[in-house]
Amino acid sequence: MKLNNTRQIRAEDFEDDYTQLTSQLGTILNPFMQEVVELSDSRIDFENKVETLKSFDITVNSNGIPTQSSFKLSTDKTNIRGIQVIRAINLTNSSSYITSAPFITWNPIGSTFVEVKHITGLLADNKYKLTIITYWYYSFF
């Protein structure tokens, strides 16, 4: 949903009796309204989005299953919606590359942990450093 830029609260738009009150309200509300408009207009960064960056090392077998039994990953947040791999570095052999875009299959466990079940696209028995974005659901209520 895109918001139109809101009109600023200005003391001169109100009767003289309310000048001080509207000036004080404008000082508080005008910056807030501007931030809300910018957030809704997709001008936000990782500090403001409901996403976090994380890196970890992992090795998978020929079926894409982590070789570490029950690989648990701390997400630092609750209500994880999804995980996206944005970088994969082969730590075993730097001249070997992934075979397709890595995709992580996972299950939530506990409040801030997920269990990595499967990762596609990685070469078997090669150690990788994966950088991921975790998307989480944030609710004000």
C-alpha positions in Angstrom: 0.0 0.0 0.0 1.4 3.3 -1.0 0.6 6.4 1.1 0.5 9.8 -0.4 2.8 12.3 1.3 0.9 13.7 4.2 0.4 17.4 4.9 2.6 18.8 7.6 1.0 20.2 10.8 1.7 23.9 10.7 0.8 26.4 13.4 -0.2 29.1 10.9 -3.0 26.8 9.6 -4.9 27.1 12.9 -6.4 29.9 14.9 -4.0 32.0 17.0 -5.4 30.5 20.2 -4.0 27.1 19.1 -0.6 28.3 17.8 1.5 26.9 20.7 -0.4 23.6 20.8 -0.2 22.9 17.0 3.4 23.9 16.9 4.2 21.4 19.7 2.1 18.7 17.9 3.8 19.4 14.6 7.2 19.0 16.2 6.3 15.5 17.4 4.0 14.3 14.6 5.6 15.7 11.4 8.8 13.6 11.5 6.7 10.5 12.4 4.3 11.0 9.5 7.3 11.5 7.1 8.9 8.2 8.3 5.7 6.3 7.9 5.4 7.6 4.3 9.0 6.6 3.6 8.5 3.1 5.0 5.4 2.5 2.9 7.2 3.8 -0.2 9.9 1.0 0.1 12.6 3.4 1.1 13.8 1.4 4.1 17.0 -0.5 4.8 17.9 -3.7 6.8 17.9 -1.7 10.0 14.2 -1.0 9.6 13.0 -4.1 7.7 11.8 -7.3 9.2 14.8 -9.2 8.0 18.2 -10.1 9.4 21.5 -11.1 7.8 23.3 -14.2 9.1 26.3 -16.3 8.0 27.2 -19.9 8.9 29.3 -22.8 7.8 27.7 -26.0 6.6 28.5 -29.2 4.7 25.8 -31.4 3.0 25.8 -34.9 1.6 24.8 -35.9 -1.9 21.1 -35.5 -1.0 21.6 -32.0 0.3 21.1 -33.1 3.9 23.5 -31.4 6.4 26.3 -33.8 7.5 26.0 -32.4 11.0 23.2 -34.3 12.7 20.2 -32.1 13.4 21.7 -28.8 12.2 20.1 -26.0 14.3 20.4 -22.4 13.4 19.7 -19.5 15.7 17.6 -16.9 13.9 17.7 -14.3 16.7 13.9 -13.7 16.1 10.6 -15.5 16.5 8.0 -16.1 13.8 10.4 -16.8 10.9 8.6 -16.6 7.6 11.4 -17.6 5.3 15.1 -18.0 4.6 16.9 -16.9 1.4 20.5 -17.7 0.6 22.2 -14.6 -0.9 25.8 -15.8 -0.9 27.5 -19.2 -1.0 31.3 -19.5 -0.7 32.9 -22.9 -1.2 35.5 -23.2 1.6 36.7 -26.6 0.5 37.5 -25.9 -3.1 37.3 -22.2 -4.3 37.4 -23.2 -7.9 34.2 -25.3 -7.6 30.8 -23.6 -7.8 27.3 -24.3 -6.7 25.1 -26.2 -9.2 22.0 -24.1 -8.7 20.6 -21.3 -6.5 20.7 -22.8 -3.0 17.3 -23.2 -1.3 17.0 -24.1 2.4 14.2 -26.4 3.6 13.7 -25.9 7.4 11.4 -26.5 10.3 10.9 -24.1 13.2 12.0 -25.4 16.6 11.8 -23.5 19.8 11.2 -19.8 19.7 14.3 -18.5 17.9 15.7 -21.6 16.2 15.2 -23.5 13.0 16.4 -26.9 12.0 17.9 -27.0 8.5 16.6 -30.1 6.8 17.9 -29.8 3.3 19.8 -27.4 1.1 19.7 -27.7 -2.7 22.4 -26.6 -5.1 25.5 -27.3 -3.0 28.2 -29.8 -3.9 28.3 -32.8 -1.7 31.0 -33.0 1.0 32.2 -29.5 0.4 32.1 -27.0 3.3 30.3 -23.7 2.5 29.9 -20.4 4.2 26.3 -19.4 3.5 25.0 -15.9 4.0 21.3 -15.8 4.4 18.4 -13.4 5.0 15.9 -14.5 7.5 12.5 -13.0 7.0 10.3 -12.8 10.1 6.8 -11.7 10.9 6.5 -8.7 13.0 3.2 -7.7 14.6 2.3 -4.6 16.6 -0.5 -6.6 18.3 
